Amino acid sequence: MSLSKPVRRVAVVGTGVIGASWATLYLARGFDVIATDPAANAEANLRRYVDTAWQPLATLGLSPKASPEHLSFTADLSQALADADFVQESAPDLRELKIKLFSEMDKATPADSSSAGLTMSVLQSACDHPERCVIGHPLNPPHIIPLVEVVGGAKTSPEVVQEAMSFYASIGKKPIHLRKEVVGHVANRLQAALYREVAHLIEQDVLDVAAADAAVCWGPGLRWGVMGPNLLFHLGGGTGGIQRLMERLPALMARWWKDLGKPELTENLRQIIIDGTLEEAGDRSVEQLARERDEMVLGLIRLRRKAAQAPASRPPSVRSRKRM
């Protein structure tokens, strides 16, 4: 991967939910997008997704060159990659399929293109140019959620990682660099850790499904939408901050960690969660719930952008405080 020349044309490989979301984001940022997917009705489904997602994205602001008309589609992988400046891969997460696909993309792309995928050290193993392969792992839906996790494989060039970080930042994403490859990356592992305890508490009949959701989204989830856990702990320490909190946190956490559950998603527990979730959803469809989620997330993003643009308030200087 080399971004020494401007990226104007992005190829999106795989147009399921994640790929379609990526395509929408790139169109909104003013790129020409060529998408490819061998599935039946893939083009029609992709264009329908873009049309549905366009208006919510417009509330965040579109590039002057943004247009759904800049989307083209082909079922031919080689044709899609021939003139691409950047390749975003979003095919199903199947190991053998991915290894084969990366090898095919590597042969079909010019020497200065790139692809984002999963478990990179494995996936780049069959590539002639493994140094240009880097992960750009999003959270669903990528066209709205800013986070993207960037991590290279064993053969990825460090310069490629930095170029990917810069590129994603330039299109409005919030990239973070993972220094090591770990199964599931970071965000999914954090979700898995929380959900393990949610499942345990439901299994132990501490609370039902709706109450578990309320405990997260009306409690720590509200704070996590503003600050991460470390900064929040810094606030929790009062005037002494994180230093003061860390004096008593180890003993407290040790007791809680020891008591955390290790549930198994048995058939019975799965059915309890399914029944409880459907009851909580009520007559709202998956599509309606997704619209509600996106509307609230977009509102939070707009609020955070406004706060970031506001002049930072500074405490009075030592000299001014002496006058008071």
QUIZIQUI-V162905 format. One record per run of one state. SS is the DSSP state (h for helix, s for strand, l for the rest). FROM is the first residue (numbers start at 1). TO is the last residue. If there is no record, write none. Layout:
ss=[SS:SS]
from=[FROM:FROM]
to=[TO:TO]
This chain:
ss=[l:s:l:h:l:s:l:h:l:h:s:l:h:l:s:l:h:l:s:l:h:l:h:s:l:s:l:h:l:s:l:h:l:h:l:h:l:h:l:h:l:h:l:h:l]
from=[1:9:14:17:29:32:37:42:59:68:71:74:77:82:86:90:95:109:115:117:120:127:130:133:139:147:153:158:171:174:178:187:204:209:225:229:237:238:260:267:282:286:310:318:324]
to=[8:13:16:28:31:36:41:58:67:70:73:76:81:85:89:94:108:114:116:119:126:129:132:138:146:152:157:170:173:177:186:203:208:224:228:236:237:259:266:281:285:309:317:323:324]
